[in-house]
Amino acid sequence: MSEQETKVTKPAFFSYKGFPLVRKGDEIYYGNMYDNYVIRMQITEKTKVGDIDVASKVKIYKMATDEKLNPLEAVVKQSEKSSLYEAFDIAYIWLTR
């Protein structure tokens, strides 16, 4: 490719500790959809700290990425944490084991 030709690049996902991270509203998906499992985090409660809403209750689900499974069967582990930091900590452990 010459320098004058433009390169087409894929949009980059945010990542945390090497795994892609996608957020829509109060739901966060963590992990690569091409792997066997991905983590779904759902913020169910928030607390005001100054002007900022901070997650105070987060449900975490380890889900199989097999499209043949219905969403209820895809959940293999679940937990609940009191902060996003704790949620990401357990999510990272689940994805690396």
N, C-alpha and C positions, 0 to 999 in steps of 0.2 A: 504494500500500500504506500502510495506516495504521501508526502507531507501535506499536500493540498487536498487530498481526499479526506472527507470527514469520517470519523470512526463512529460506529453505532455501538453504544454501550448499554448494558442492562442496568436498570435502576438498582442501586445497592440498598439492601435492607439494613436497618440498624442491627447491631449484634451485641450480645453480652456473653463474655467468656467463650467466644467462638461460635455461638449458635445464633441463627437469625431470630429477630424479634419483630412481631407485627402487633400493633394495637389499634383497636377500633372501639372508641368509647371506653367502657369499663371492662372490656375483654382483651386479654393479651395472649397471643400464641407465641410459644417459645420453642425453638427447635426447627429442624429441617424436615419438611414434608416427605422427602425422599428416604428418610430413615424409618425404622420400624415404629418409633414412637415420637409423639410431640406432646408438649405440655400446654394445657389451656388454663389460664388463670382468670378468675372472675372476681372483680372488686365488688363486694356486696355491701360494704359500709365505709363511710368516709368521716373524718373528723376535721374541723377547721383548725388550722394552725396559722394564725395571722390572717392573711388574705388567701391562703392556699388550702385546697382540699387535699388531705393526706389519707391514703388507704389505711383503714383500721381493722378491716376484716377481708381476707382474700381466700377464696376457695381455689384449690389446685387440683387438676385432673391430669393424670398420665393417660394418654389415649393412643391406641393403636392407629396407624395411618392406613390400614387395610380398608379400602373403599367398599368391600363386600360386607363388612360388619355394620349393623345399625349403630347409631351414636351411643346408645345405652350399653351395648355389648363391647364397644371400643374402649370404654373406661376400664383400666386395669388397676389403678391406684387412685386414691383421693385423700386430701388432707385440707386443713384450714389453718391459716396463720394470721397473726395480728399485724403484719406489715408486709409491704412489697419486698423489703430486704429479706425477710425470713422466707417468703414465698419463692423468690429467685434462688435462694440458697438451697432449698429442698428440691426445686425444679432442676437445678444444675446437677445435683447428686443423682436424681432419678435418670437423667439423660446420659450420664457418664457411666452408670453401672451396667 
